């Protein structure tokens, strides 16, 4: 059943199609309940999710699994002004180039300590400044490429920045701990595929709105390539949600004063789009 696509009814409207992995995440979040009508190819008619063997019960079991590895959506607890202040320090550190490795590492330690992951208490980041300092230094320097006025240089640096971003994601994934115990998490996505997604993201801006769907698909690809976890990590946001929320954030930020509020609102929402469910057998 894992390769099937599903539709569900919400407020009298048909939603979907969703891959089964995303439907499972919607069940975890409570968007789809046991009484929600669902349909997939091969079914004679719509049925309640709770009446379909192997669908709802298997997923809801992720919330109360016997091995103690419960599921659910991620949350984050960040203060309004603390998030703004640390965000500004992060940006200023990169503009000054040399402090970039220090401010980046400090920011990741702080933001990860604020994450709330089901059944993973006291989450922490164990990466050190000297691990990939050259990556942050290069990213900081490349941020000035747009000031050169040389368009060809900016285009050449896009895949290079994508590769450096891939190195950063691998470093972050490998440096999680819970209750002082290092977690065996790794990111196994290939550099070539990651750079391909990175370039596609830039190209999608030509379509004005297509970037939202590219980013959601990219996040799902990243989640599928995270290994070492007993539970599956899903990204459940839709392209439409990504589009309108990002636009609201951009408009709010343009007025300066609302920045702290829209920044926390957007961060809280984005984190909540990651959910944990038991891996399908």
N, C-alpha and C positions, 0 to 999 in steps of 0.2 A: 504493500500500500504506500510505501515511501515515495514512489515516483508519481503519485497521482496529484492532480490539481483540484482544489476545492472552492466552492462558492458557499457563502452563508447569507442569511437574510437578517437585516438590521433595520428597524424602524420602517418596515415595508419595502425596503430597497435591497436589491441584490448586490452583494459585495464580492469581488474576486475577479479572476481566479487567483488563488494563493497556493504556492507549493505547500506540501504537507508540513514541512518544517516550520513555515511561517504560521500556518494554522495552529500548530501545536503551541507556538509562542503566544498567539492570541488567546488560546484557552488558558494558558498560565496567567496571563494578564487579566483574565475575566471578561474580555471582550466577547468571546464565544463561550457560552455556558452549556450545560447539559440539555437545556430546553431550546437552544438555538437551532433553527432549521438549517441543514447543510445539504449540499448535493455535489456529487462528483460523477464523471463519465462512467456509464455502466449501471447507474442507479435508476430504477424505474420512476422514482418520485423523491421529493424532498423528505428528509427524515430528521428527527431530533438527534443532535450530536451524541447525546448520552445513550441512544439506542443502537449506535453503530459499534459492533464489537471491534476492539483494538484501536479505537480512535480516542474517544474522550477519557475513558477510564485509564488507559495507559499513560496519557499525558497528565491527568490530574494526579496520578501516582507520583509524579515528579515532585509534587509539593509535600508529600508525606512518605518518602521512600524509606524502606527499612534499613538502608545502609547509612542513614543520617545525612545524606547529601541532598537536602531539599532544593527545590527550584524556586523560580520567581524572577521578577524584574530587579535590576540594579537600581539603587538610589544614590543620591549624593547630598551631603550636608555641608553647605558652604555659606559663609556669611556674606551679606551684600557688599560691604566695603572691603572685606578681606579679599574677595574674588577680584574686585576691581583693582585693588592695590597690587596684588601679586601679578595680575595680568599686565599692568603698566610696567612693573619691574622686569617682567619677561621681555616685553617689547623693547624697552630702553636698553636692556642688557644685550640684545641682539643688534640693536643699532650701533652700540659701542664696540661690537665684535668680540673683543678680548674677554669680557665677562660672560659671553654666551654659554659656555659649558657649565659655569657655576649657576647661573640663573635658571637654565633649563633643568638641571638636576634637582635644584631646590624646588622648582615648580612641580615637577613630577612627584617628588616625595610628598609635598603638601597635598596635591589633588588626589593622589591615590589613597592617602591616609583618610580622606574624607569620603571615599567610596564605601557603600554598604552593600556587601555581597551576601546573599543567603548562605548560611552555614560556613562562612569564611570570616570569622571575627578578627579585628585588629589587623586589617590589611595594611601592608607597608611596601615601600619601594626601596630596594637594596642597591640600586645602581650607584656607581661612584663617578665623580667628576672626570677622573682620568680614563674611564673606560673607552669612550668614543669622543673625546674632546675635539678631535680634528673634524668630526662630522659637523658639530655645532659651529665651529669656526668657519668651515666652508659654507654652510647654509647662511650664516650671518653675512659673509662677504658677498655671496651671490645675490643677496637681497638688494644690493646696490647696482645690480646689472641693468635695471631699468633706467638708471640715471645716466648711463653711457650714451644712450641714443642710438646704439648699434642694435638694430632689430635682430640681425642674424645671431648675435651673441646671446640674446635673450632666448631665442629658439633652441640654440644648442644646449643651453643650460637647463632646459626643462627636463630632459631625460636624466641629466646628471643629478638634479635636485630630487627627481623621483628615486634614484638609486640611494641617495643619502637618506631620504625618508624611509625607504625599506630597511636600511641599517638601523634607524632609530626605532622602528616598530619592533624589530627583532630584539633589540637591546631592552626595550621596555617590557616586552612579554617575558623575557628570561629573568627578570628581577623583581618578581612578586613574592611576598612572604605573608604568612598568616600566623598570628600568635608566635612570631619569632621563628617560624619554620619555613624554609625556602620551598616554594611551590615548583613542581617540575613542569612548568609551562614553557612551551616553545612556539614560535611562529615558523611554519614550514612552507609558506608561500614562496615561490621562486622570485628571484630578483627581476627576471625578464617579464613575468606576468604582472608583477607589481608596477614596474615602470610603464607597462602597457596601459594599465588602469590610470596611472598618473597622467600620461599623455592624453588618453581619451577624455579625462576630466577637463583638461584645457581646451580640447577640441570641441567639447560639448557646449562650451559657453557661446559658440557661434550660433547655436539654436535658441539662445536667450533663456529657455527654461529647461532644456534637456539635461543640464548638469545635475539637477536634483535627482533624477532617476539613475544617472550614472553613479552618483555618490552612494545612493542606497544599495545599488547592486555591488559596488566596490566594498562597502562595509560588510555585506553578507559574505563576499568572497574571503575577506580577511578573517571573519569569524569561523568559516569552514576550515581554515588553515591553521587554527590554533589547536595545538595538541598538548597532551599531558593533563587534561582535565577529565574528571569522571563524568561531567555533565557537558552537554552540548551548549555552545554559546550562539545565540541567535540575535540578529538585528531585525527588528520588526517594523520599523518606520516605513511608510510608503513614500513614493516619490512626491505625491501631492502634499503630504504633511511636511516633507523636507522643504519643498518649494515655498509654501506660504509662511511657515515659521521662520525660515531664513530671511525672507523678504521683510517680515515684520521686525525682525531683529535689525536688519540693515537700515530700515526707515527710522526706527527708534534711535539707533546709534547716530544717525545723521543729525538729529536734533540735540545731541550732546547730553543734555540734562537727564534723559531717560536711560542713559547707558548702563548704570549699575543695575537697574531693575530688569531691563531686557536681556542683559548679559547673564544674570542668574536664572531668569526664566528659561532662556534658550539652553543653558548648560544643564539645568535640571531635567528638561524635557529630553535632551539628546541622550543623557546617561540612562534615562528610564526606558529607552528603546532597545537596550541590551537586556536579554533575558536568558535564564538558565533552565534547561529541561534535561531530563534523563536522555541519554543517547539511545536512539532506536536500536533494537536488537538486530 
